[in-house]
Amino acid sequence: MDFVYELNQIILRELGDAIVNRRKKLGLKQTELAELAGYSVRYQCMVENGQKNVTLCFLVAISVALDCNIRQLLDDVMRSIEGSLTSNKRFKKLWQQAVESVEQKKKARHMNIKNKK
C-alpha cells in the first residue's frame, strides 16, 4: 500500500500550502503564527512543508490563529486536491488506487457479514 503513503504526503503538502497561503495573506511570519496557535516553530515549519501529520486540535488552533474556521481551511485543501485530480496524472492514479482499495474492502466486509448469517 505504498500508494497510501504517497497520497498522504501529497495531501499533507496541500494542507501546508493552504496554511502558508492564509498566513501570508495575513502578513504573518511562521514564528508569529506558531506563537498565536500555541505550537513550536519547528512543528509549524514541518506542517507547512508537509512533513508532519496534524491533529484536530492543531487544526482548531491554527484556524483560530489564521482568522478562519476549519471548514475554510479544509475547503482550500479540497480545492487544491480537486485541481490536482484534473491536472496531475500521478495524483489521479493514486487517488483511483485509494478508491479501488476502499471499494474492495467494502465488498470483502459485505461478504463476511453475508456469510456469517
N, C-alpha and C positions, 0 to 999 in steps of 0.2 A: 504494500500500500504506500509506496513512495510518492504516488501522486497526491495523496492526502497531505503529506508533509509539504510538498511543493506548493500546493494550492493554499495551504495555511500561510505559508511565507508570503505569497502574493497578497493575500487578504490583510495580513499584518502590515505590509508596506503601504497598502491603500489607506489603512487606518492612520498610520504615521503621517502620511501625506495630508490627510484631511485635518489632522491636528496642527501640522505645520502651517497649512494654508490659513486656518482660522487664527492661529497665534499671530502670524504675520499681519493679517488684516487688522488685528488689534494693536499692532506695533509692540508686541511683547517679545522679549528675549527668552530663550529656553530657561534660563535661571529664574526669570521673573514668573513664568508660568509654573515651573516646578514649585516655587515657593508658594504661590497662590493656591495650588492644588494640594500642597502638603506632601509632595514626594521629592525624592532626591533628584538632583540634576542628572546624575548618571542614569537613573531609571527613566527619566523623561527623555533623555537622549536615545536610549535603547528603544523606547517605544516609538519615537519619531523616526527612527531608522528601520523600523520593522523587525527588530531583533528580540523583542520581548512580547510575550502574550500578556494580556491585561485582564484584570478582574473587573467585575461590575462596579465595585467600589471605586476603582480608578476612573472608570468611565463617568461615574457620577461626579467625582471631584474635578476631573478635567473639564467636563461640560460646564459645570458651575463657573470654573475659572475662565472658561472661554466665552462666557455670557451666552450660552445656548443650552438646549436640552439634549439629552442623549439621542432622541429621535433625529434631531437636526444633524448631529454628528454622524450617526449611522446612515442617514439619508445621503450624506456626502460620500460615504464609503460605497454604498449601494450604487450610486450613480457612476462612480469610477469602475466598479465591477461590471455593471451593465455595458459600459463603454468598452471595457476590455473583452467582453464576450463577443462583441461585434468586430473589434479591430485586432485582437491578439489571438492568433491561431493556437498557440501553446496553451494559453489560459482556457480557451474554449474547449480544447481537448481534455484538459484536467477537470474542468467543470463537468463535462459529459461523463467522464470516468466516475466522478463522485456520485452523480445522479444514478448511473447504472448500478453502482455498488450498493447504494441505498435501496434501489428497487429490488435487487437480488436478495438482500437481507429481509426486506418486507415479505417477499414471496416465500422464502425459507421459513420465516416466522409463521406465516399464514398456514403453510403446510404442516408445521409442527403442531399448531393448535388444532388443525383439522384432524390430524392423525391421533391425537390424544382423546378425541371424542368418540 
